[in-house]
Amino acid sequence: MAGSAPKPRLLKCCAALASHTEAGLQRLVDKLSHACKEFGLTISLKKTNILAQDAETPPVITINNTELEVVDSFTLSHFWRDKGQDRGDNQVGGEEGTTSISL
């Protein structure tokens, strides 16, 4: 139909960011969030988690003033299942002393 607006498309994506400091990770998240806004993309805050290793206190990382959940490990089995591949329960940890985010 001529003149009608295109339907929005949903894009599934799996990404990870890593930093040795909480402040460094927050900067990376801020830059990613800004880039997503520039391209009209939305980050699912419900599916975005933080993993910290060897941190004295859990990091506080936010997107749009929403604090992200801190988890003990990342499970990527949902990603492989979406791709039609059964790879079991793949869990991801980080290097010692790193703070990571799974989007």
Secondary structure in CASP SS format (residue, H / E / C, confidence):
PFRMAT SS
TARGET T0000
AUTHOR 0000-0000-0000
METHOD secondary structure of the structure
MODEL  1
M C 1.00
A C 1.00
G C 1.00
S C 1.00
A C 1.00
P C 1.00
K C 1.00
P C 1.00
R C 1.00
L C 1.00
L C 1.00
K C 1.00
C C 1.00
C C 1.00
A C 1.00
A E 1.00
L E 1.00
A E 1.00
S E 1.00
H C 1.00
T C 1.00
E H 1.00
A H 1.00
G H 1.00
L H 1.00
Q H 1.00
R H 1.00
L H 1.00
V H 1.00
D H 1.00
K H 1.00
L H 1.00
S H 1.00
H H 1.00
A H 1.00
C H 1.00
K H 1.00
E H 1.00
F C 1.00
G C 1.00
L C 1.00
T C 1.00
I C 1.00
S C 1.00
L C 1.00
K C 1.00
K C 1.00
T C 1.00
N E 1.00
I E 1.00
L E 1.00
A E 1.00
Q C 1.00
D C 1.00
A C 1.00
E C 1.00
T C 1.00
P C 1.00
P C 1.00
V C 1.00
I C 1.00
T E 1.00
I E 1.00
N C 1.00
N C 1.00
T E 1.00
E E 1.00
L C 1.00
E E 1.00
V E 1.00
V E 1.00
D C 1.00
S C 1.00
F E 1.00
T E 1.00
L C 1.00
S H 1.00
H H 1.00
F H 1.00
W H 1.00
R H 1.00
D H 1.00
K C 1.00
G C 1.00
Q C 1.00
D C 1.00
R C 1.00
G C 1.00
D C 1.00
N C 1.00
Q E 1.00
V E 1.00
G C 1.00
G C 1.00
E C 1.00
E C 1.00
G C 1.00
T C 1.00
T E 1.00
S E 1.00
I E 1.00
S E 1.00
L C 1.00
END
